[in-house]
Amino acid sequence: MKGGLPIVVLVSGRGTNLEALLAAHARGDLPVDFRAVISNRPGVTALDRADAHGVAAQVIDHKAYGDRAAFDAALAETIDRHGPALIVLAGFMRILTDGFIERYRDRMLNIHPSLLPDFRGLHTHRRALEAGVERHGATVHFVTPELDGGPAVLQASVPVRAGDTEETLAARVLEREHRIFPLAVRWFAQGRLTFDGRTARLDGAKLAAPIIDPHDIEDEPLPEESRDRVD
């Protein structure tokens, strides 16, 4: 796992996005050095996935701390020991304090299961179905103190089909997450994607809107100029 950009991955559950990152690295598509996988919950599958790939897996149980600030302080202390250049939130289900986010503001990426700015927060698939939207999807974004409000980097979408349930819609969106998250992390590792705490840039150009993954448009191809930007 050595030789690339040092990263720490934060998880809380199954770790399927972690697995996508690890698989991309194993294929040679992700130039990173996994320094650690840290979970706020013991016994989750994500920890087993880390172990299977030879990545150090640690637990900092948020229930062992009196308040959110104390947990964040312990988490930050552990992260800093690993010296990451990027912190990746791969299904990390904790709202972080402003102080923690400011500490790592220009180097934290998250994957969120909606087409932000729509459906910030929890239960995104249920809310998408209730709203009757025609498309739903996932967004990779930088983390800022505003919940799910940091600059969006990359999005992928799926059509919402008649008869969809939360489970069927979530499964299709998850497939898109597994494609776009490693891509965004790769861009950061390559120095193509940057964030100065205010503005996200790809290849030096300000991202006024997220890049749209061309592979997810099932009914209309993207223009060639858009395809070029995700190579």
Long-range contacts (C-beta under 8 A, 24 or more apart in sequence): 1-25, 1-33, 1-34, 1-53, 1-54, 1-55, 2-33, 3-31, 3-33, 4-30, 4-31, 4-32, 4-33, 4-189, 5-31, 5-32, 5-33, 5-85, 5-86, 5-188, 5-189, 6-32, 6-33, 6-35, 6-82, 6-83, 6-84, 6-85, 6-86, 7-32, 7-33, 7-34, 7-35, 7-84, 7-85, 7-86, 7-87, 7-88, 7-185, 7-189, 8-35, 8-36, 8-37, 8-38, 8-79, 8-82, 8-84, 8-86, 8-87, 8-88, 9-34, 9-36, 9-37, 9-38, 9-50, 9-87, 9-88, 9-89, 9-90, 10-37, 10-38, 10-39, 10-40, 10-75, 10-87, 10-88, 10-89, 10-90, 10-92, 11-37, 11-38, 11-39, 11-44, 11-46, 11-47, 11-90, 11-91, 11-92, 12-39, 12-40, 12-41, 12-44, 12-46, 12-91, 12-92, 12-93, 12-94, 13-41, 13-44, 13-45, 13-46, 13-91, 13-93, 14-44, 14-45, 14-46, 14-91, 15-44, 15-45, 15-46, 15-47, 15-48, 15-49, 15-50, 15-90, 15-91, 16-91, 16-174, 16-177, 16-178, 17-90, 17-91, 17-111, 17-177, 17-178, 17-181, 18-46, 18-49, 18-50, 18-90, 18-91, 19-49, 19-178, 20-177, 20-178, 20-179, 20-181, 20-182, 21-88, 21-90, 21-181, 21-182, 21-185, 22-49, 22-50, 22-53, 22-55, 23-182, 24-182, 24-185, 24-186, 26-53, 29-182, 29-186, 30-182, 30-185, 30-186, 30-189, 31-186, 31-189, 31-190, 32-86, 32-185, 32-189, 35-82, 35-83, 35-84, 36-78, 36-79, 36-82, 38-75, 38-78, 38-79, 40-71, 40-75, 40-92, 40-93, 40-94, 46-90, 46-91, 62-94, 68-95, 68-97, 69-97, 69-99, 72-96, 72-97, 72-99, 72-100, 75-100, 76-100, 76-103, 76-104, 79-104, 86-185, 86-188, 86-189, 88-181, 88-185, 89-143, 90-181, 95-147, 96-143, 98-145, 101-143, 101-144, 101-145, 102-145, 104-143, 105-143, 105-144, 105-195, 105-197, 106-142, 106-194, 106-195, 106-196, 106-197, 107-188, 107-195, 108-142, 108-143, 109-140, 109-141, 109-142, 109-143, 109-153, 109-184, 109-185, 109-188, 110-140, 110-141, 110-142, 110-143, 110-148, 110-150, 111-138, 111-139, 111-140, 111-177, 111-180, 111-181, 112-138, 112-139, 112-140, 112-141, 112-148, 113-137, 113-138, 113-170, 113-173, 113-174, 113-177, 114-138, 114-139, 115-139, 115-155, 115-157, 116-141, 116-148, 116-149, 116-152, 116-155, 116-210, 117-148, 117-149, 117-152, 120-147, 120-148, 120-149, 121-147, 121-148, 125-166, 125-169, 125-170, 125-173, 126-166, 128-160, 128-169, 129-160, 129-164, 129-165, 129-166, 129-169, 133-160, 134-159, 134-160, 135-159, 135-160, 136-160, 136-169, 136-173, 137-173, 137-176, 137-216, 138-173, 138-174, 138-176, 138-177, 138-180, 139-210, 140-180, 140-181, 140-184, 140-210, 141-210, 142-195, 142-200, 151-195, 151-199, 151-200, 151-207, 152-207, 152-209, 152-210, 153-184, 153-187, 153-193, 153-200, 153-202, 153-207, 153-210, 153-211, 154-180, 154-183, 154-184, 154-210, 154-211, 154-212, 154-213, 154-230, 155-180, 155-210, 155-211, 155-212, 155-213, 156-180, 156-212, 156-213, 156-215, 156-216, 157-212, 157-216, 157-217, 158-216, 158-218, 159-218, 159-219, 176-213, 176-216, 179-213, 179-215, 179-216, 180-213, 183-213, 183-230, 202-229, 203-229
